[in-house]
Amino acid sequence: MIKIEHLSKTYTSHKGNVVALEDISLEIAQGAIYGIIGLSGAGKSTLVRCLNRLEEPTGGQILIDGQDITKLSGKALRETRQTIGMIFQHFHLLQSRTVGENIAFPLEIAGYKKNKIKPRVEELLQLVGLADKADAYPSQLSGGQKQRVGIARALATRPKVLLCDEATSALDPQTTVSILNLLRDINQQFGLTIVIITHEMKVIKEICSDVAVIDASKIVENGPVEQVFIQPQSAIAKEFISSVFPNELPGDLLRELATHADSEIIRIHFLGSRASDPIIADLMKDCQVRANILYGSIDHLRSTLFGTLTLELQGSKEQLAKAHTYLDERGLKMEVIQNGI
């Protein structure tokens, strides 16, 4: 487990202090794929670089399996860093070394014997689907292949934690999906804890089990991905979610649609099997309301169906109240977004 307690980071310059992280506290479970999302400059990259001490925290603690790495130095810090792999947005490969030599590099630094390095490199090349690229140079590879080399290199010393700093931002959508699938497979195969820093909610949606939203150097909300997607609490989280699940109708259109005293416009969020249930038909039958579908979408969070549906309901106050109860009893999150006039 990774436990971050009251972490802070302040940069000092001749122009004054700049607060990059303020009172950050998070818990990341062993084996999780944990996403940290924020806009550029929010502090997310500083946070992930503090997790392996590439950045020195100003205050707070970072405990990995109970050990506070902020107190380590020298040999103890070097040994701990070998248990924390990292991949980068721009790959950071050594251009003068072959693919195989890039992957071997951290093993050489760690003091592995030569007869142990070659089979480990071959094993990693096979794992990331580059068995035929051992003698190629980075300049001969595509962006996706370079990132696969970066992943293999990060895994070389068999780390317990893998940090991904905007690892897919430089890749096209199709390549991004293949890299995320590889990370998912690695997580499942080795039980590796993966921390993903990103500004793309699509990445969180595809692979993460939990997410923290960082804004202006602070964590503004965090929790299971399903919880944050269905019940976002902060404005920035709502903005991120709307980028992958647009569910808003223009306000003037809503006002035009809800023009009767016996109508209201509601939004229903579906998760799991509920996304394919005949909710509307049952609602009209059981509650005697009239329902007009205004907007709807069904997508997925990892392997779980997720959907939103915007409806105009017409009926008496009693019928509408019964409809609310009907939806609540079925565990569906509902919000009234416009009442009739």
N, C-alpha and C positions, 0 to 999 in steps of 0.2 A: 504493500500500500504506500501511496505517496500522500503525505499530509503536509499542507502548507499552512503556516500559522502566522498571521499578522505580518506578512511579507511586505517590505517597502523597498523602493529604489529611487534615489534622488541623484541626478547628475548635477555637478557643480561646474560652472564656467565663469568667465570674466563678466558675463552678462547677468549672472545670478543663478539661482537654483531652479532646476526643472524636475518636477515630480513625475516619474514614469510609472511607478506602482505605488498604490496607497492602501495599506491595511488589507492585503489579499489573504483570504483564508479559503482553502479548498481541500477536499478529500477525494482521492482518485483510487478506486478499488483495484486490487490486483487482477490483471487480465482484462481490464476495461479498455474500450477504445473511447477516449475522452476528448471531446472537442472544446477548443477555446476560440471563440469568434469575436471579432471586433473590427472596427474601421481602422484604416491606416492611422498610426499615431496613438492608438488607444492604449498601447502598452503590452499587447499580446506577445510580440517577439521578445521583448525584454523579459517577460515572465518565463517563457520557455528556456531562454538562455540562462536564467538564474537557476533552473533546475539541474544544470550540470556545471554551474559555476563559471560559465563563459562570461557571465556578468556577475559581479559581486553585489549581493544584496546590501542595502543600507541597514536594514533591520529585519527582525522576524526569524522564523525557522523553516527549514525544509527537511522533513523527515522521510527517508526512504527505508522501508522495513524497520522503522524505529530508530534509525541512525540519523542524527542531525548533520547533514553534509555541510552546513554553513560553518561548522566548527573544525572541519578537516583541512589539512594542509600537507604539503610534501608528498611522500609516498602514499599515505592513506588516501589523499584526494585523487592521485593518479590511478590508484587501484579501483576506487569507486567510479571514476569516469569510464573505466572499461566496462562497467555494468550498465552504462547509459549510452546507447547509440543515438546518432542524430543524422537526419537527412535535411537538405537545404533546398530552397527554391531554385537556386542557380547551380546546383549539383556539386560545385567545389571539387571537381576531379583534377588530378595532376595530369596536365596535358602531355608531359614528357614520358609518362608511364603508360604501359598497356592496361587494358581492362583488368587482366589478372594481377598485374603489379599494383594497381590502385586498391584492389580488394585485399592484397597481401600486406599493404602498408601498415594498417593498425596492428596486425599480427606481429610484424617485425618490431614495432615500437613496444609491444607488450612482451617481447622476448621469447616468442615462440621459436622452437627449433625448426630449421629449414625443412626437415623431413615431415613435419607436422603441417607446415603452411600450405604446400601444394595440394594435398587431398582436401583440406578445408576450403581452399579457393575453388576447387572443382565442384565440391558439394554446394557451395553458395551460387556458383554460376548456374548449376542445374536448377536450384531452387527458384531463381529469378528469371529463368527462361533464356539465358544467354550462354549456354554451353559451348556454342560455336564462336564466341566473341573474345575468348581469352587473350588472343594476340592482337586484337584490334586496338586502335587508339581512340580516345574520346572524340576527336575531330571527325571520326568516321561513323559516329553513332547518331541516331535520332535523339530528340529530347526525351522521349519515353525510355529509350535504351539507357541513356545517361542516368536517368533517375533510378532505373533498376540496378545499375552499378552502384549508385549511391546507397541504395537499400542493402545490397549485398555487403558493401564495405561497413555499413553501420552494424550489421549483424555478425561481423567476423569474430568478435570476441565473446559471442553468446551473451549479449546483454539481457538484463531483466526488464529494461524500459527502453522504448524507442520514441524519440522526440522528432516530430515532423514540423518544420518551420516553413509554412506555405509551400509544401512539397509538390503541389499540383498547379500552382498559380501560373507557371510558365508553360503549361502543357495544353494542347487542344482538348476539347470535350471527350472525344473517344479515347484518347490516351489517358486522360484523367480517370475514366472509368476503369481501365485496365490496371492502373496503378493502385486505385482504391481496392479493387478485387484482390490484388496481390497482398496488400496490407491486411485485408480481412483474412485471407488464407493463412498468413503468417501468425496472426493473432490466434486463430483457432488451432493451428498446428502446434504452436509452442507455448500458448498461454501468455504471450508477451503483452505487457501493458503498453499501450500506444497513446501518446498525447499528440493531438493534431491541432496546430495553430493555423487558422484560416480566416479569410474575410468572405468566404463563399458558403452560403447556407446550404447549397446543393451538396457540398462535401459532408457537412454535418448530417444531412438528411440520409445520405447513402450508407454511411458506415458507423456513425458514432452511437454509443449507448447512452452517453451523458454529455451535457454541454454546459459550459459557463460562458456568459456574455460579459465582455469587458468593455467599458466605456469611460473615457476620460480618466484612465488609470485605476478604476475601481471595478470590482465585480458587481454588476447590477442585478443579476439573477443567475441561478444555476440549478440543475436537477436532471432527471431523466429526460431524454430527448422528447419522448411523447408528451410529458408534462409541459415542457417549455413550448412545444409547438401548439398544443391545444389551449393552454392558458398562459400566454406570455404576459408578464407583468410590466415590463419596461417598454418605453417607446422604441428604443433601438432594437429590441428583440422583435417587436411587432413589425418593424420595418424590414428586418432580415427575413422574417417568415413570409411576408407578403411578396418578397422577391421570388420565392419558389411556389407559394400557394396564394396567388392573387385571389382575394375573395371580397373585394370592396366594389360596391356600386356607387356612382357619383351621388353626392348628397341631394342635388336637385332632382335627380331621377327618383330617389327614394321618396322624397316629399311628394312628387307627382303620383307615385304609385299608391302611397298610403293616404288616400283622400277620404276615406270613410270611417265613421266612428266605430264601426264593427270590424275593423281590420287592423292588423299589425304586421310588421315585417320582422322575421326572426332569422337568426343564423344558427344552424346546428352543426356541431363537429362530430365526425364519426371516427372511430378507431377500431381496428381489428375486424372481426366478422360483422359488426354492426354496419360497416360501410357497404355491405351487399344485402342487408336485410330490407324487406319491403316496408320501411318505416312510414312512408307517406300514405300508402294505401291503408295501412292499419290505423294510422292517425285519423284519417277522414272517416273510416268506418266506425271506430270506437268512440270518437269524440264529437262526431257530427259537425266538423268544421269543413270549410272549403279551403283548399290549398292550391296556390298558384306558384309553380317553381320559377324563380327569377334568375337564379344563378346556381351552378353546382360544379364540383370537380371531385374526382377521386384520383389519388396518387398513392405513394407508398413512403413509409418511414422504414428504412432498411427492408425487412421482409414483411412488414405489417401494413395493411391497407389503412389509408388515412383520407378523409374526405371532409368537405364543407358543403353545405347546402343552404342557400338563402331562399326563404319562402315568404309569400304573403298568405296569412291566415285570415279568414273571415268567419265570424260567428259571434254569438253573444258573449258577454263577459264571463258567464259561467262555462260556456263551451271552450273559450280560449284558456281559462284557468285549468280546465280538465286536460286540455292539450299539453299545457306546461307540466302538469303532474304526470301525464303519460310519458313524456320525454324524460323527465327526471327519474322516474322509476326504472327506466331502461338504461340508466347510467350515461345518458347523452348530455353533453354540455350544450346549453342553449342560451343565447342572449337575444334580448329584444332590442333591435337597432332602430326601429321607427314605429311609433304609434300613430293610429289614424287621428284625424283632426275633427 
